[in-house]
Amino acid sequence: MDLEILTLLPDTSQVKERLLQQTEITIERALTVDAKKRRDWQGVAFSSIFLCATGGLVFEAVDTGGAAWWLTVPALLTGLLTWSGFAQSFPKKLRDVNDIPVNPATAEEPKKSDPAPEGSG
């Protein structure tokens, strides 16, 4: 959209230069920051396990004809854990080496390994 507007503006327009700069910033961010975003696949795997457990509990509660109605309580708990796990792990986010989401504005470049302190080892 911005590129279409950019081509329609005359070369002498002051807005054209600002729009060009903004477009370059957007493209640069897409190539750098967005390329580093990733999912927490370990969290997705754990959430999938909880999803199976929730399904099994619900199935057993229904299959017994209501005799095991109390299984709906742990099913509710595992269902909440499943939802929470998928909500935290599946979206692509900037993450540190431990797959913990970081704020892009405060993210630091990974530090090179510091030498071991003297006397250790």
C-alpha positions in Angstrom: 0.0 0.0 0.0 2.8 2.4 1.0 4.7 1.6 -2.2 1.6 2.4 -4.3 1.2 5.7 -2.6 4.9 6.4 -3.0 4.7 5.9 -6.8 1.8 8.3 -7.0 3.5 11.2 -5.1 5.5 13.7 -7.1 9.2 13.7 -6.7 9.2 17.2 -5.1 6.8 16.1 -2.3 8.1 16.3 1.3 5.8 13.5 2.3 7.4 11.2 -0.3 10.8 11.3 1.5 9.2 10.5 4.9 7.1 7.7 3.5 10.2 6.3 1.8 12.1 6.3 5.1 9.1 4.7 6.9 8.9 2.0 4.3 12.6 1.3 4.5 12.3 1.0 8.3 9.3 -1.4 8.0 11.2 -3.6 5.5 14.3 -3.6 7.7 12.3 -4.7 10.7 10.7 -7.5 8.7 14.1 -8.7 7.6 15.7 -8.5 11.0 13.4 -8.7 14.0 10.6 -10.7 12.4 13.0 -13.3 11.1 14.3 -13.9 14.6 10.8 -14.7 16.0 10.1 -18.3 16.7 7.7 -20.7 18.5 8.4 -22.6 21.7 8.0 -26.1 20.3 8.7 -27.7 23.7 5.8 -25.8 25.2 3.6 -26.8 22.3 4.5 -30.4 22.8 3.6 -30.2 26.6 0.4 -28.5 25.7 -0.4 -31.3 23.3 0.1 -33.9 26.0 -2.2 -32.0 28.3 -4.8 -31.8 25.4 -4.7 -35.6 25.2 -5.1 -35.9 29.0 -8.0 -33.6 28.9 -9.6 -35.5 26.1 -9.1 -38.8 28.0 -10.6 -37.4 31.2 -13.7 -36.0 29.4 -14.1 -39.2 27.4 -14.0 -41.3 30.6 -16.4 -39.0 32.4 -18.9 -39.3 29.6 -18.3 -42.9 28.8 -19.2 -44.1 32.3 -22.6 -42.6 32.0 -22.0 -39.9 34.6 -20.7 -42.4 37.3 -17.3 -40.6 37.1 -18.6 -37.1 36.9 -15.8 -36.0 39.3 -13.3 -36.5 36.4 -14.7 -33.2 35.0 -12.7 -31.3 37.7 -9.3 -32.5 36.6 -10.4 -32.2 33.0 -11.2 -28.6 33.6 -7.8 -28.0 35.2 -5.8 -29.8 32.4 -8.0 -27.9 29.8 -7.0 -24.6 31.4 -3.3 -25.7 31.3 -3.7 -26.7 27.7 -5.2 -23.4 26.7 -2.6 -21.4 28.6 0.3 -23.5 27.2 -0.8 -23.0 23.6 -1.5 -19.3 24.1 2.1 -18.8 25.5 4.0 -21.2 23.3 2.5 -21.2 19.8 2.6 -17.5 18.8 5.9 -16.5 17.1 7.8 -14.1 19.5 11.3 -12.9 20.0 12.7 -15.4 22.5 15.9 -15.8 24.5 18.0 -18.9 24.5 15.6 -20.5 27.0 12.6 -19.8 24.8 11.3 -17.1 27.2 9.6 -14.2 25.3 11.5 -11.0 25.4 10.4 -7.4 24.7 11.9 -6.3 21.3 12.5 -2.8 22.6 14.7 -4.1 25.5 16.2 -7.1 23.8 19.9 -7.4 24.0 22.1 -9.1 21.5 23.3 -12.5 22.8 26.5 -12.1 24.7 29.5 -14.1 23.7 30.4 -16.6 26.4 32.3 -14.8 29.2 35.5 -16.4 30.3 35.3 -18.5 33.4 36.0 -16.6 36.6 39.4 -17.1 38.1 39.7 -19.9 40.6 36.8 -21.9 39.0 37.3 -25.1 37.3 
